[in-house]
């Protein structure tokens, strides 16, 4: 029986369709969220951006870094079809934490924003407020939120600041940073924004706070004022996460690295390790990728 070119063409088209379908099916399978807690310390250069995906699929982004590079991290961390983020946290309005969030809010459907009411006059901050208003994104203040339920046993406590900063003169915006502590299956992460050691003492004086954590996101890219000695002793982390660009402003400072090394804390830093991913399983086992 003679096969016509027309039927051969239809066969190739059908096989091509099957191939594309198989590729898409496998892509979706491998991109589908796992039942683990995933924390990404995004490599965004000299700035901060941390993406969290909870076992229930709740997604939280803490800061966005100094550029649109955060979008690459989100592309890696999220399924390609997912265009929404449940919660965006802006720890403070410095450009190296805020700039990337502008494009995130433009490109993704953000369910809610958590921040403070501190006032800043930078162009980035003005655009940030404008975007929030235009997109009608609900915003909560850290002073009004005790904890965030990420589902399936994952919870983030909002530790600081717990007061209005709107009418206060803040000399150092780093010290207005939102501080969060994330817990899941006995494994914890302390996200410090850029809160420097002078304000860390305020956290130490609050006896109601349990600051001990498995992971510590070192404030202010590991600067010389990043860690108060008593604070570090109380947190007692196993791993220090440092978000920092290559050869920028002398960060992380040698004195801060020495403090961590003397406590035998493992150090992971984005300028050397790229994006750092931590996976926490339901039984409390964790690994760094």
C-alpha positions as CSV (number, residue, x, y, z in Angstrom):
1,X,0.0,0.0,0.0
2,X,1.4,3.4,-1.0
3,X,1.5,6.1,1.7
4,X,0.7,9.6,0.5
5,X,2.7,12.7,1.5
6,X,-0.5,14.1,2.9
7,X,-0.9,11.2,5.4
8,X,2.8,11.3,6.3
9,X,2.5,15.0,7.1
10,X,-0.5,14.3,9.3
11,X,1.4,11.6,11.1
12,X,4.4,13.9,11.7
13,X,2.0,16.6,13.0
14,X,0.4,14.1,15.4
15,X,3.7,12.9,16.7
16,X,4.9,16.4,17.1
17,X,1.7,17.1,19.1
18,X,2.4,14.1,21.3
19,X,6.0,15.3,21.9
20,X,4.9,18.8,22.9
21,X,2.2,17.4,25.2
22,X,4.7,15.1,26.9
23,X,7.1,18.0,27.4
24,X,4.4,20.2,28.9
25,X,3.2,17.4,31.2
26,X,6.6,16.7,32.6
27,X,7.3,20.4,33.0
28,X,4.1,20.8,35.0
29,X,4.9,17.7,37.1
30,X,8.4,18.9,38.0
31,X,7.2,22.5,38.6
32,X,4.4,21.4,40.9
33,X,4.9,22.6,44.5
34,X,6.1,20.0,46.9
35,X,4.8,19.5,50.4
36,X,7.9,21.0,51.9
37,X,8.6,24.5,53.1
38,X,10.9,26.1,50.6
39,X,12.9,29.3,51.4
40,X,14.9,31.0,48.7
41,X,17.6,33.6,49.5
42,X,17.6,35.1,46.1
43,X,20.8,36.2,44.4
44,X,19.9,39.8,43.6
45,X,23.3,41.5,44.1
46,X,23.7,44.1,46.8
47,X,20.3,43.9,48.3
48,X,17.7,41.5,49.8
49,X,14.9,39.3,48.4
50,X,13.6,36.2,50.0
51,X,10.9,34.0,48.6
52,X,9.0,31.5,50.7
53,X,6.6,28.8,49.5
54,X,4.8,27.0,52.3
55,X,3.6,23.3,52.2
56,X,0.1,24.6,51.6
57,X,1.2,26.6,48.6
58,X,1.1,30.0,50.4
59,X,3.7,32.3,48.9
60,X,5.5,35.2,50.5
61,X,8.1,37.5,49.2
62,X,10.2,39.5,51.6
63,X,11.8,42.5,49.8
64,X,12.7,42.7,46.1
65,X,16.4,43.7,45.9
66,X,17.9,46.6,44.0
67,X,16.8,45.7,40.4
68,X,14.5,43.4,38.4
69,X,16.9,40.5,39.0
70,X,14.3,39.2,41.6
71,X,12.1,38.2,38.6
72,X,14.7,35.5,37.7
73,X,14.5,34.1,41.2
74,X,10.7,34.0,41.1
75,X,10.9,32.3,37.7
76,X,13.1,29.6,39.3
77,X,11.0,29.2,42.5
78,X,7.4,29.4,41.0
79,X,5.6,27.3,38.5
80,X,5.6,29.0,35.1
81,X,1.8,29.4,35.1
82,X,1.6,31.0,38.6
83,X,1.2,34.8,38.4
84,X,0.1,35.5,41.9
85,X,1.8,36.0,45.3
86,X,-0.2,35.9,48.5
87,X,1.9,38.3,50.5
88,X,4.7,40.8,49.8
89,X,6.6,42.2,52.8
90,X,8.5,45.4,52.4
91,X,10.8,45.5,55.4
92,X,11.9,49.2,54.9
93,X,12.0,51.6,52.0
94,X,15.7,51.6,51.1
95,X,16.2,51.1,47.3
96,X,18.3,47.9,47.7
97,X,15.2,46.2,49.2
98,X,12.4,48.0,47.5
99,X,13.2,48.6,43.8
100,X,12.6,45.0,42.6
101,X,9.2,45.0,44.3
102,X,8.0,47.7,41.9
103,X,8.2,45.3,38.9
104,X,6.9,42.4,41.0
105,X,3.7,44.3,41.8
106,X,3.3,45.3,38.1
107,X,3.7,41.7,36.9
108,X,2.1,39.6,39.6
109,X,-1.2,39.7,41.4
110,X,-0.3,40.5,45.0
111,X,-2.9,39.5,47.5
112,X,-1.6,41.7,50.4
113,X,1.3,43.8,51.5
114,X,2.9,44.0,55.0
115,X,5.0,47.0,55.9
116,X,5.4,49.8,58.4
117,X,4.1,53.3,58.2
118,X,7.6,54.9,58.1
119,X,7.8,57.8,55.6
120,X,10.5,58.2,53.0
121,X,10.9,60.6,50.1
122,X,12.8,58.6,47.5
123,X,11.4,58.2,43.9
124,X,11.2,54.4,44.5
125,X,9.1,54.8,47.6
126,X,6.7,57.3,45.9
127,X,6.2,55.0,43.0
128,X,5.7,52.1,45.4
129,X,2.8,53.9,47.2
130,X,1.3,54.9,43.8
131,X,1.3,51.3,42.6
132,X,-0.3,50.0,45.7
133,X,-3.1,52.6,45.4
134,X,-3.6,52.0,41.7
135,X,-3.8,48.3,42.1
136,X,-5.9,48.5,45.3
137,X,-3.7,46.1,47.2
138,X,-4.6,45.8,50.8
139,X,-1.8,46.8,53.2
140,X,-1.3,45.8,56.8
141,X,1.1,47.4,59.2
142,X,3.5,45.3,61.3
143,X,2.3,46.9,64.5
144,X,-1.2,45.5,63.9
145,X,-0.2,41.9,62.8
146,X,0.8,39.3,65.4
147,X,1.4,36.3,63.1
148,X,0.9,35.1,59.5
149,X,-0.6,31.7,59.0
150,X,1.1,30.1,55.9
151,X,-1.0,26.9,56.3
152,X,-0.1,23.3,57.1
153,X,1.7,24.2,60.3
154,X,3.9,27.0,58.9
155,X,3.6,30.3,60.8
156,X,5.5,33.6,60.7
157,X,5.5,35.8,63.8
158,X,5.8,39.6,63.3
159,X,8.2,40.7,65.9
160,X,9.1,44.3,65.1
161,X,8.3,47.1,64.9
162,X,5.1,47.0,67.0
163,X,4.5,50.8,67.1
164,X,3.6,53.5,64.6
165,X,6.6,55.2,62.9
166,X,4.6,57.7,60.9
167,X,5.3,60.8,63.0
168,X,8.7,59.7,64.2
169,X,12.0,61.0,62.9
170,X,14.0,57.9,62.0
171,X,17.7,58.7,61.6
172,X,18.5,55.3,60.2
173,X,15.8,53.5,58.2
174,X,17.6,50.2,58.6
175,X,16.4,50.3,62.2
176,X,12.7,50.6,61.0
177,X,13.0,47.1,59.4
178,X,10.2,44.6,59.8
179,X,11.5,41.5,61.6
180,X,9.8,38.1,61.0
181,X,10.3,34.7,62.5
182,X,9.2,31.8,60.4
183,X,8.6,28.3,62.0
184,X,7.8,25.0,60.5
185,X,8.2,21.5,62.1
186,X,10.7,22.8,64.6
187,X,12.9,24.6,62.1
188,X,12.9,28.4,62.3
189,X,14.1,31.3,60.2
190,X,14.8,34.8,61.7
191,X,14.4,37.4,58.9
192,X,16.0,40.7,60.2
193,X,15.8,43.1,57.2
194,X,18.6,45.5,57.9
195,X,18.0,45.9,61.7
196,X,21.3,46.9,63.2
197,X,22.7,46.0,66.6
198,X,21.5,49.1,68.4
199,X,17.9,48.1,67.8
200,X,18.6,44.4,68.3
201,X,19.0,45.2,71.9
202,X,15.3,46.2,72.0
203,X,14.4,42.7,70.9
204,X,16.6,41.3,73.6
205,X,14.7,43.3,76.2
206,X,11.4,41.8,75.2
207,X,11.3,38.6,77.3
208,X,8.2,37.4,75.5
209,X,10.1,36.8,72.3
210,X,11.8,33.5,71.5
211,X,14.6,34.6,69.2
212,X,16.4,31.2,69.0
213,X,16.4,30.1,65.4
214,X,17.9,27.5,63.1
215,X,18.6,30.1,60.4
216,X,19.5,33.7,60.7
217,X,19.2,36.1,57.8
218,X,22.1,38.4,58.8
219,X,21.0,42.0,58.8
220,X,22.4,44.7,56.5
221,X,24.4,42.3,54.3
222,X,26.8,41.4,57.1
223,X,28.0,45.0,57.8
224,X,30.2,45.7,60.8
225,X,27.2,46.8,62.8
226,X,25.1,43.8,61.7
227,X,25.2,41.7,64.8
228,X,25.1,42.5,68.5
229,X,27.1,39.8,70.5
230,X,24.3,39.0,73.0
231,X,21.8,38.9,70.2
232,X,23.8,36.4,68.2
233,X,24.3,34.3,71.4
234,X,20.6,34.2,72.1
235,X,19.6,33.4,68.5
236,X,22.3,30.7,68.4
237,X,21.8,29.9,64.7
238,X,23.1,26.8,62.9
239,X,23.3,28.7,59.6
240,X,23.7,32.3,58.7
241,X,22.3,33.6,55.4
242,X,24.0,36.7,54.0
243,X,22.5,38.4,51.0
244,X,25.2,40.5,49.4
245,X,26.6,41.6,46.1
246,X,30.2,40.9,44.9
247,X,32.8,43.5,46.1
248,X,30.2,46.0,47.4
249,X,30.9,48.4,50.3
250,X,33.2,45.9,52.0
251,X,30.2,43.6,52.9
252,X,30.2,41.3,54.7
253,X,32.6,42.8,57.2
254,X,35.4,40.7,58.6
255,X,34.3,41.4,62.2
256,X,30.8,40.0,61.4
257,X,32.2,36.9,59.7
258,X,34.5,36.3,62.7
259,X,31.6,36.5,65.1
260,X,29.8,33.8,63.2
261,X,32.9,31.6,62.7
262,X,33.7,31.8,66.4
263,X,30.2,30.4,67.1
264,X,30.7,27.7,64.5
265,X,27.8,28.9,62.4
266,X,27.7,27.7,58.8
267,X,27.7,30.7,56.4
268,X,25.9,30.9,53.1
269,X,26.2,34.0,51.0
270,X,24.7,34.9,47.7
271,X,27.9,36.5,46.3
272,X,29.7,33.2,46.6
273,X,26.9,30.6,46.5
274,X,24.3,32.3,44.3
275,X,20.7,31.8,45.2
276,X,20.5,29.7,48.4
277,X,17.5,27.3,48.7
278,X,16.5,25.7,52.0
279,X,14.0,22.8,51.9
280,X,12.3,21.8,55.2
281,X,10.3,18.5,55.3
282,X,7.3,17.7,57.5
283,X,9.5,15.7,59.9
284,X,11.8,18.6,60.5
285,X,14.6,17.4,58.3
286,X,16.2,20.2,56.2
287,X,18.8,20.6,53.5
288,X,20.5,23.4,51.7
289,X,20.6,23.4,47.9
